[in-house]
Amino acid sequence: MKNNKGFTLIEMLIVLAVISILLILFIPNLASKSENISEQGCEALLKMVENQLIAYELDHGRRPANLSVLEEEDYVESLTCDNGNKIIVYTDDKDGVTTEVNNADAS
């Protein structure tokens, strides 16, 4: 009698079918999670920039003229989120500063 070791064609097809089904189920979920992670990363960058504005003001006794000063003096590495949105600052009449994400393309 022959002692054939290995997989039959049917066994290989069953394994490929199971793997294909798992990929079909998981790939759409991974794509939606990636977008969510990108949004959360942008929110974290926004909070970090706000904190670095405060740190700059404590170090220099004044607010920076613009946000690029924070990049130049290594307070932040980048003012652009992974999805291309830029961090911008608005100053209101009461001398308050609001930092937010600009949804325009980063060009």
LUMKEFI-842970 format. One record per residue (C-alpha): residue number from 0; residue in one letter; chain; y, z, x. Coordinates in nm, 2 decimals. Example, Ala and Ser with C-alpha at 12.3 -4.5 7.8 and 13.67 -1.06 7.14 Angstrom:
! residues 2
@num: 0 | residu: a | chaine: A | c2: -0.45 | c3: 0.78 | c1: 1.23
@num: 1 | residu: s | chaine: A | c2: -0.11 | c3: 0.71 | c1: 1.37
***
This chain:
! residues 107
@num: 0 | residu: m | chaine: A | c2: 0.00 | c3: 0.00 | c1: 0.00
@num: 1 | residu: k | chaine: A | c2: 0.35 | c3: -0.08 | c1: 0.11
@num: 2 | residu: n | chaine: A | c2: 0.59 | c3: 0.21 | c1: 0.14
@num: 3 | residu: n | chaine: A | c2: 0.93 | c3: 0.04 | c1: 0.06
@num: 4 | residu: k | chaine: A | c2: 1.22 | c3: 0.27 | c1: 0.12
@num: 5 | residu: g | chaine: A | c2: 1.56 | c3: 0.18 | c1: -0.02
@num: 6 | residu: f | chaine: A | c2: 1.74 | c3: 0.11 | c1: -0.35
@num: 7 | residu: t | chaine: A | c2: 1.64 | c3: -0.14 | c1: -0.60
@num: 8 | residu: l | chaine: A | c2: 1.89 | c3: -0.39 | c1: -0.74
@num: 9 | residu: i | chaine: A | c2: 1.91 | c3: -0.20 | c1: -1.08
@num: 10 | residu: e | chaine: A | c2: 1.98 | c3: 0.13 | c1: -0.90
@num: 11 | residu: m | chaine: A | c2: 2.27 | c3: -0.03 | c1: -0.71
@num: 12 | residu: l | chaine: A | c2: 2.41 | c3: -0.19 | c1: -1.03
@num: 13 | residu: i | chaine: A | c2: 2.40 | c3: 0.15 | c1: -1.21
@num: 14 | residu: v | chaine: A | c2: 2.58 | c3: 0.32 | c1: -0.92
@num: 15 | residu: l | chaine: A | c2: 2.85 | c3: 0.04 | c1: -0.91
@num: 16 | residu: a | chaine: A | c2: 2.89 | c3: 0.07 | c1: -1.29
@num: 17 | residu: v | chaine: A | c2: 2.95 | c3: 0.45 | c1: -1.27
@num: 18 | residu: i | chaine: A | c2: 3.20 | c3: 0.41 | c1: -0.99
@num: 19 | residu: s | chaine: A | c2: 3.38 | c3: 0.14 | c1: -1.18
@num: 20 | residu: i | chaine: A | c2: 3.41 | c3: 0.35 | c1: -1.49
@num: 21 | residu: l | chaine: A | c2: 3.54 | c3: 0.65 | c1: -1.29
@num: 22 | residu: l | chaine: A | c2: 3.81 | c3: 0.43 | c1: -1.12
@num: 23 | residu: i | chaine: A | c2: 3.91 | c3: 0.28 | c1: -1.46
@num: 24 | residu: l | chaine: A | c2: 3.96 | c3: 0.64 | c1: -1.59
@num: 25 | residu: f | chaine: A | c2: 4.14 | c3: 0.79 | c1: -1.29
@num: 26 | residu: i | chaine: A | c2: 4.38 | c3: 0.51 | c1: -1.16
@num: 27 | residu: p | chaine: A | c2: 4.62 | c3: 0.52 | c1: -1.46
@num: 28 | residu: n | chaine: A | c2: 4.65 | c3: 0.90 | c1: -1.44
@num: 29 | residu: l | chaine: A | c2: 4.73 | c3: 0.88 | c1: -1.07
@num: 30 | residu: a | chaine: A | c2: 5.01 | c3: 0.63 | c1: -1.13
@num: 31 | residu: s | chaine: A | c2: 5.18 | c3: 0.85 | c1: -1.39
@num: 32 | residu: k | chaine: A | c2: 5.15 | c3: 1.15 | c1: -1.16
@num: 33 | residu: s | chaine: A | c2: 5.32 | c3: 0.96 | c1: -0.88
@num: 34 | residu: e | chaine: A | c2: 5.63 | c3: 0.90 | c1: -1.09
@num: 35 | residu: n | chaine: A | c2: 5.64 | c3: 1.27 | c1: -1.18
@num: 36 | residu: i | chaine: A | c2: 5.61 | c3: 1.38 | c1: -0.82
@num: 37 | residu: s | chaine: A | c2: 5.89 | c3: 1.14 | c1: -0.73
@num: 38 | residu: e | chaine: A | c2: 6.12 | c3: 1.30 | c1: -0.99
@num: 39 | residu: q | chaine: A | c2: 6.04 | c3: 1.65 | c1: -0.88
@num: 40 | residu: g | chaine: A | c2: 6.11 | c3: 1.56 | c1: -0.52
@num: 41 | residu: c | chaine: A | c2: 6.45 | c3: 1.43 | c1: -0.62
@num: 42 | residu: e | chaine: A | c2: 6.53 | c3: 1.75 | c1: -0.81
@num: 43 | residu: a | chaine: A | c2: 6.42 | c3: 1.95 | c1: -0.50
@num: 44 | residu: l | chaine: A | c2: 6.65 | c3: 1.74 | c1: -0.28
@num: 45 | residu: l | chaine: A | c2: 6.93 | c3: 1.79 | c1: -0.52
@num: 46 | residu: k | chaine: A | c2: 6.89 | c3: 2.17 | c1: -0.50
@num: 47 | residu: m | chaine: A | c2: 6.87 | c3: 2.16 | c1: -0.12
@num: 48 | residu: v | chaine: A | c2: 7.19 | c3: 1.96 | c1: -0.10
@num: 49 | residu: e | chaine: A | c2: 7.37 | c3: 2.21 | c1: -0.32
@num: 50 | residu: n | chaine: A | c2: 7.25 | c3: 2.49 | c1: -0.09
@num: 51 | residu: q | chaine: A | c2: 7.35 | c3: 2.31 | c1: 0.22
@num: 52 | residu: l | chaine: A | c2: 7.70 | c3: 2.26 | c1: 0.07
@num: 53 | residu: i | chaine: A | c2: 7.73 | c3: 2.63 | c1: 0.04
@num: 54 | residu: a | chaine: A | c2: 7.59 | c3: 2.68 | c1: 0.40
@num: 55 | residu: y | chaine: A | c2: 7.85 | c3: 2.43 | c1: 0.53
@num: 56 | residu: e | chaine: A | c2: 8.13 | c3: 2.61 | c1: 0.35
@num: 57 | residu: l | chaine: A | c2: 8.02 | c3: 2.94 | c1: 0.50
@num: 58 | residu: d | chaine: A | c2: 7.99 | c3: 2.80 | c1: 0.85
@num: 59 | residu: h | chaine: A | c2: 8.33 | c3: 2.61 | c1: 0.84
@num: 60 | residu: g | chaine: A | c2: 8.53 | c3: 2.80 | c1: 0.59
@num: 61 | residu: r | chaine: A | c2: 8.59 | c3: 2.49 | c1: 0.38
@num: 62 | residu: r | chaine: A | c2: 8.40 | c3: 2.23 | c1: 0.18
@num: 63 | residu: p | chaine: A | c2: 8.30 | c3: 1.90 | c1: 0.35
@num: 64 | residu: a | chaine: A | c2: 8.53 | c3: 1.60 | c1: 0.29
@num: 65 | residu: n | chaine: A | c2: 8.23 | c3: 1.41 | c1: 0.17
@num: 66 | residu: l | chaine: A | c2: 7.85 | c3: 1.44 | c1: 0.17
@num: 67 | residu: s | chaine: A | c2: 7.80 | c3: 1.21 | c1: 0.47
@num: 68 | residu: v | chaine: A | c2: 7.94 | c3: 1.50 | c1: 0.68
@num: 69 | residu: l | chaine: A | c2: 7.63 | c3: 1.70 | c1: 0.59
@num: 70 | residu: e | chaine: A | c2: 7.41 | c3: 1.42 | c1: 0.73
@num: 71 | residu: e | chaine: A | c2: 7.62 | c3: 1.38 | c1: 1.04
@num: 72 | residu: e | chaine: A | c2: 7.60 | c3: 1.75 | c1: 1.12
@num: 73 | residu: d | chaine: A | c2: 7.23 | c3: 1.77 | c1: 1.04
@num: 74 | residu: y | chaine: A | c2: 7.26 | c3: 1.99 | c1: 0.73
@num: 75 | residu: v | chaine: A | c2: 7.04 | c3: 1.73 | c1: 0.55
@num: 76 | residu: e | chaine: A | c2: 6.83 | c3: 1.44 | c1: 0.67
@num: 77 | residu: s | chaine: A | c2: 6.90 | c3: 1.21 | c1: 0.38
@num: 78 | residu: l | chaine: A | c2: 7.10 | c3: 1.19 | c1: 0.06
@num: 79 | residu: t | chaine: A | c2: 6.88 | c3: 0.94 | c1: -0.10
@num: 80 | residu: c | chaine: A | c2: 6.57 | c3: 1.02 | c1: -0.31
@num: 81 | residu: d | chaine: A | c2: 6.24 | c3: 0.83 | c1: -0.25
@num: 82 | residu: n | chaine: A | c2: 6.30 | c3: 0.63 | c1: -0.57
@num: 83 | residu: g | chaine: A | c2: 6.64 | c3: 0.50 | c1: -0.43
@num: 84 | residu: n | chaine: A | c2: 6.87 | c3: 0.73 | c1: -0.62
@num: 85 | residu: k | chaine: A | c2: 7.16 | c3: 0.88 | c1: -0.43
@num: 86 | residu: i | chaine: A | c2: 7.30 | c3: 1.23 | c1: -0.44
@num: 87 | residu: i | chaine: A | c2: 7.67 | c3: 1.25 | c1: -0.54
@num: 88 | residu: v | chaine: A | c2: 7.92 | c3: 1.53 | c1: -0.59
@num: 89 | residu: y | chaine: A | c2: 8.18 | c3: 1.57 | c1: -0.86
@num: 90 | residu: t | chaine: A | c2: 8.47 | c3: 1.82 | c1: -0.83
@num: 91 | residu: d | chaine: A | c2: 8.62 | c3: 1.95 | c1: -1.16
@num: 92 | residu: d | chaine: A | c2: 8.97 | c3: 2.08 | c1: -1.22
@num: 93 | residu: k | chaine: A | c2: 8.86 | c3: 2.44 | c1: -1.18
@num: 94 | residu: d | chaine: A | c2: 8.76 | c3: 2.38 | c1: -0.82
@num: 95 | residu: g | chaine: A | c2: 8.39 | c3: 2.38 | c1: -0.91
@num: 96 | residu: v | chaine: A | c2: 8.15 | c3: 2.14 | c1: -0.75
@num: 97 | residu: t | chaine: A | c2: 7.87 | c3: 1.97 | c1: -0.95
@num: 98 | residu: t | chaine: A | c2: 7.60 | c3: 1.79 | c1: -0.75
@num: 99 | residu: e | chaine: A | c2: 7.38 | c3: 1.54 | c1: -0.93
@num: 100 | residu: v | chaine: A | c2: 7.16 | c3: 1.24 | c1: -0.88
@num: 101 | residu: n | chaine: A | c2: 7.32 | c3: 0.90 | c1: -0.93
@num: 102 | residu: n | chaine: A | c2: 7.07 | c3: 0.67 | c1: -1.10
@num: 103 | residu: a | chaine: A | c2: 7.23 | c3: 0.36 | c1: -0.96
@num: 104 | residu: d | chaine: A | c2: 7.04 | c3: 0.16 | c1: -0.69
@num: 105 | residu: a | chaine: A | c2: 7.10 | c3: 0.28 | c1: -0.34
@num: 106 | residu: s | chaine: A | c2: 7.26 | c3: -0.01 | c1: -0.16
***
